[in-house]
Amino acid sequence: QVLSDVLVLDSLLRIIELSKESLGILPMVQDCVRQLPYKFIIMCDDLSFEPNEQGYKSLKSILEGSFENKAENVLFYTTSNQRHLISESYPQDTLHLNDAQDEILSLSDRFGLVLGFYTLSRTEFMALLETMLQTPLDENLKLKALQFSTLKGSCNPRIAHEFCTLYRNKIL
């Protein structure tokens, strides 16, 4: 029963990927899929804006809805290497600095879930590697992992994933 439910759910989900440069057509995409009998995830990978870019303002309206209602069957997901999607630099002559900060940070507030990949302690990093590799680490492998993380400059989950990929492919 569970397998058939998964297959039914899979057949109802569609993913559409848009680049940052294509976000202007997001309202048209929503209009095209609004009445379809599917659930849609619209994905934009590695989204970020520079302080002088104004495109984030229109994206805020699209995400929250404006005169036109949001499509009920659409979710918008994005990834970013910046915590707040917009580089944080504030004009020195801003009279109300809080207003400038709120304007810049308000885009990231429209996304309900934020996953951070923060630096782990060495103990946490080794435990994560053991979980990912599904085996206890011997001293030689621990040394390789620490050297790799030092070379990369961090002990975070992304580095752990990269190490595991290279190790499994016998590159390390």
N, C-alpha and C positions, 0 to 999 in steps of 0.2 A: 504493500500500500504506500509506504513512504517513497519508494522509487518512482512509482507512477505519479505521485504528487510533485516530486522534483521535476520530472519530465514535463508535466503540465505547466509548472511555474517557469521552467526554462523557456518553454515555447511562448510564454506571455511577456518575457523581458527582452527588450531591445536596447542596445547601446549605440549612441551616436557620438563620435568624437569630433570636436571642433577645435581648431587652432585659435589662439588669441586674436589673430588677424580676422578670423571669421565670426567673431562674437556678434558683429553687427547684424548677422542674419538670424540670430537666436530667436527673435520674435516670430519670424517667418517659419522657422523650424517648428516652434511650438504650435503655430496655427496649422501646419501640415499634419501634425501627429495628434492633435487635441481630440479628435473624434475616433481615432483608431482604437481597436480593442486590446491594446498592449500597454504595458508600463515601459517608460523610457528613462534611461539615464543618459543625460548629455554630459559628456566628459571633456574637460579642457585640462591637458597636462601641462605642468610647469607654468602656471599663470602668475605673472607679477607685473607691476606697473612702476614706472619711474615717476618721481614727484611731478614732473611737468606734463605727464600724460593725463588726459581728461576722460579716457574711455571707461575708467572705473565708475564714473558717475552714472553713465547710462546703464552699465551692468547692474548697479544697485537697484535701479528702477525696474529692470527686467526681472530680477530675482524676487523683488517684493511685490511686483504687480503695480500697474499704474491705472490708467483708464480701462485697460484690458485686463481681465482676470488671468491669473496664472493658469496654465494647463494643469489639471488635477492629476494627470497620469505622467507627469514629467518631474524628475529630480535633476538638479544640476550639481555635479561633483567636479572638484578641481584638485590638482596637486600643486604645491608651490614649495620652493626652497626658502621662501621668505615667510616669516611668522605672520605678518599682517598684509601680505600681498602687495603692499605699496611701500617703497623705500621711505623710511621715516627721516625726513629732514624738514624742518619747519622754517618758514621765512622769519628772519630776524626782526622784521618790522611788523609782525602780526600783533595787533592790539590785544586780541583775545586768543592766546595760545591754546587754551583748552578747546576752543571751537575748531581750530586748525587740526589739532590732534584727533578730535572726535570725527571730523570729516574723513581723514585718512584711514582711521581704524574701523570705520563703520562698514566697509565692504566685508572684511573678514568676519564681522559679527553676524552676517547674513547666512553663514554656513554653520549648521548646527553641531558639527563634529570636527574637532581639530585633533590630529594625532601628531605628537611631537616625537622626534627621534633624538633623544638627548644622550649625552655622554654617560656611559655606564662606568661603574667601578671595575677594576680588573676582575674581581671575583664574580660580579654580575656578567661581565663579558664572557668569561670562561664558562659560566653556567649556561648562558645563551648558546654558545658554540656547542656544548655537549647536547643540549636539547635539539639544536638544528641538525647536528651530525648523527644524533641518536646513538652515541657511543661515549664512554668515558675518554677523556683526553690524557694521553701519556705525556711525560715531561717534554719530549721532543716536539710534540704537536703544540703544547702550551707555549713553548719558546717561539715556534714559528708564528703562532697567532699573535703573541705580544710584539714580535718584530714587525709583523704586517701592520698591526694597529699603530705602532709608532711611526712607521713609514707613511701611513695614511693620515696621521695626526689626530686620531680619535679612536675611542672604543665605543662606537655607537652601533645600533642594530643594522644600519646600512653597511657598515664596514664588516660586521659579522657575516652578513649575507654574502658579500663579495668574497670574503675569505673562504666560506663554505663552498661556494661555486667553484673557485679556483682549486681548492683541495679535492673536491669530488672529481674534477676533470684532470686531476693529477698534474696540475701546473705548479702547485706548491708542494 
